[in-house]
């Protein structure tokens, strides 16, 4: 009975992660099209402020007693990891093709998780190494596409493009820590709404520091699409991702996120700015393949 419940819970987590990936991919392409001429942190401040307020309204109704002494450290570290992940991501989207940004973010995560496991002297299965190294090779193909000017967005190699690549890779590292510290808070009894209400405080503060003089006029002029992307592209996928973290494990969370690039690649072909790139397609396809293999392998392990 316990086995059946555990397997069903795992499947629910996987479904939540896949739906989150599809919605996230759509919002990435739409956002990238919108922010080419503005400060990259304008949207983050407004959107995550609205998101935090929304989930805080649910958290207040849940009346869960919080042990702040135990929760203070993982909450602080979750905020720091969220700053690296999301602000780096939105910065990178301003300069690099959306499919490559999401690919580099998701592709570096599995290998970093295994390196952390080695550092912590935790056993790692051999097939996990194969999958993680495969995703890293896929990342290398995508970086090569950018450096050779063969990505979907044709641009000259510049310091901004290099910083975009670095920011994308740092996103992957940050995403791993986001998953780890979210899991720790969940184990302390925090609900998904409680975590989502508190994890963006650092992002909101930093975004408003950089854009305090632009926020109000920009929000007034773009209120419709900002609220649309905030609700559909931030709140919903973040909630589903939190459910995935709650019901699966960190490695599966990071590998299932490898589905985002293939969805992003497909959706971005609808954007007139972005052309088809063979190298991008190869890298994204490799990530998709290893993502499928990892999920099938974990499901087989569970019987």
FENRAZI-V635700 format. One record per helix or strand. SS is the DSSP state (H for helix, E for strand). FROM is the first residue (numbers start at 1). LEN is the number of residues. If there is no record, write none. Layout:
ss: [SS	SS]
from: [FROM	FROM]
len: [LEN	LEN]
This chain:
ss: [H	H	H	H	H	H	H	H	H	H	H	H]
from: [2	42	68	98	126	159	192	201	215	250	259	278]
len: [33	21	26	22	22	29	7	11	33	7	10	24]
